[in-house]
Amino acid sequence: MRSVMISICVAFVLAIGSARLGGLLAQTTPEPQTHYKHGQGYQHSFENAEKWAKAFDDPARDAWQKPDEVLDALHLQRTDRVADLGAGTGYFSARIAKLVPEGKLFSVDIEPEMLRHLRERARHENLGVLVPILASTESANLPEPVDLILVVDTYHHIDNRVAYFSKLKASLRPNGRLAIVDFKADSPEGPPPEHRIPPEKITSELDTAGYTIVATHPFLARQYFLVFQAKTS
Ligand SMILES: C[S@@+](CC[C@H](N)C(=O)[O-])C[C@H]1O[C@@H](n2cnc3c(N)ncnc32)[C@H](O)[C@@H]1O
């Protein structure tokens, strides 16, 4: 099965798109098949990464997503190994790749169309460290442990999160970090309200999964930005 992607993408695109982009999407994007299963991600069928790239990589997004400030706050080293979990069209991956030229970047997604797009983007933009990884809904399928796993606008799409993130600890190197950025309840962008996860719930879920919160960055007006590490004992 080649197409599972999340509803936030629809809400996200429609919300951040300009009137021109909204019109374009209305004309060209098939009606998504959305559904919600209790305790699982909110998903829909998806194809055509290039159309989604117009929204995800819209420079207007930078004003509220603040990608460079987000990455600055994570203090990456040139040799770091990073996973961009739910990489989409590479909005964050393209920036991360330039920060870790002597490290590795695994750009992970469950959508094969996104991986094809990422591969082409890496070639066109000379992002030599970018390695596309096809995930499943049960596993990120990372080939080796990393220093940072970044999850932007994707946490709420993940199924069975306690089990998923409990297993994902094995993909963190010693002192490795898990950073989550996702939409606040009152953000004009984001998924329908019932699919927004309060930061307290994320912290609680990840506590159960074996993580402790190590930083909270308050500079994103529309999103929360939380950093976790695996508990040591
Ligand atoms: C809203 S997009 C965000 C993309 C990117 N992080 C960004 O900020 O532009 C969510 C992405 O997560 C992917 N995704 C959804 N569930 C996933 C999962 N369980 N594992 C990996 N990727 C997933 C989707 O295919 C989609 O590309």
The ligand as a Gaussian input file, in Angstrom:
#p B3LYP/6-31G(d) Opt

LIG

0 1
 C        2.365000      17.671000       7.846000
 S        3.610000      16.754000       7.049000
 C        5.040000      17.545000       7.821000
 C        6.262000      17.419000       6.972000
 C        7.530000      18.107000       7.510000
 N        7.904000      17.619000       8.833000
 C        7.392000      19.604000       7.537000
 O        7.445000      20.182000       8.627000
 O        7.219000      20.198000       6.456000
 C        3.612000      15.172000       7.876000
 C        4.478000      14.130000       7.200000
 O        4.606000      12.993000       8.083000
 C        4.509000      11.815000       7.326000
 N        4.086000      10.755000       8.251000
 C        2.875000      10.511000       8.734000
 N        2.880000       9.476000       9.587000
 C        4.156000       9.059000       9.650000
 C        4.815000       8.014000      10.353000
 N        4.181000       7.182000      11.174000
 N        6.145000       7.863000      10.172000
 C        6.822000       8.690000       9.339000
 N        6.242000       9.688000       8.632000
 C        4.931000       9.872000       8.794000
 C        3.549000      12.148000       6.216000
 O        3.660000      11.289000       5.107000
 C        3.933000      13.592000       5.904000
 O        4.919000      13.662000       4.899000

